Amino acid sequence: MDALERFRRIVDADTEAVSLDEAAFCIAAAARPGLDLDECLHRLDALAARCRDATFDGVRAFLFEEQQFRGDIDDYGDPRNSFLDAVLDRRLGIPISLSVLLIEVARRVGIDVVGVGMPGHFLAREAAVTDRWCDPFHRGAVLDYGECAVLFAAVQGRVRPLEESDLAPTPPRAILARMLANLEQGRLGTDPANLATLCELHLAIPGIPVEQQVQLLRALARVDDPARVQRAYDAVIARAADDDAGQLRTDARRVLARWN
């Protein structure tokens, strides 16, 4: 089974059953064929097994103090910062990939951690503790609400104050969609073939609004492969609501006309 098909099966699972770590490794494998997904999962198992303190603070200290995982402040846009296997190799990442690492290592030691997709940044917190957040990018710093507000102002330019909804938990599928959007909008997305692969992964995630699906399909169509584009439209149309399917068929005819 290739990485795209494996990713599809993962994200099609019930929300609570979505394997965030495996899906994140699938993203890396789709962009860089040859990656051994099962070996990557074993590496996460082995890392978690070395964590001696099975508490949230114990995992946080293990990863960001003892193991020295941290944010890449020198080359934030390096695609490797979004690939979980490369994060393990380099101990460098961006907020969302480092948060996924924290979530998945914590899960292996019995701690429930949720991702928090604050606009402009990404945090994590212990699911049972609602007033304390971790900033994996800044070496696992612990933040209270006021400190989150200061961070929000720094990354958003004081456009508006932080709201409680900005710190709501982010479901696994939404985390994966945000990881893919980062890659699509970055260096990897400048190559049509790589962009098409990322868009295929993104389109596999259930619940994406039809307007966004159209944008992804049109981006995928930048690759000179009409059969691949047709398959992508067909797959999306097959699971779309009737009204949305009509819109997608119209768009498919318009896009595919360039090859006629």
Secondary structure, DSSP 4 states (H G I P E B T S, - for coil): --HHHHHHHHHTS-GGG--HHHHHHHHHHHHSTT--HHHHHHHHHHHHHT----SHHHHHHIIIIIS--EE-SS-TT-GGGG-HHHHHHHSEE-HHHHHHHHHHHHHHTT--EEEE--TTS-EEEETT-SS-EEEGGGTTEEE-HHHHHHHHHHHHTTSS---GGGGSEE-HHHHHHHHHHHHHTSGGGGSHHHHHHHHHHHHTSTT--HHHHHHHHHHHTTSS-HHHHHHHHHHHHHTS-HHHHHHHHHHHHHHHGGG-
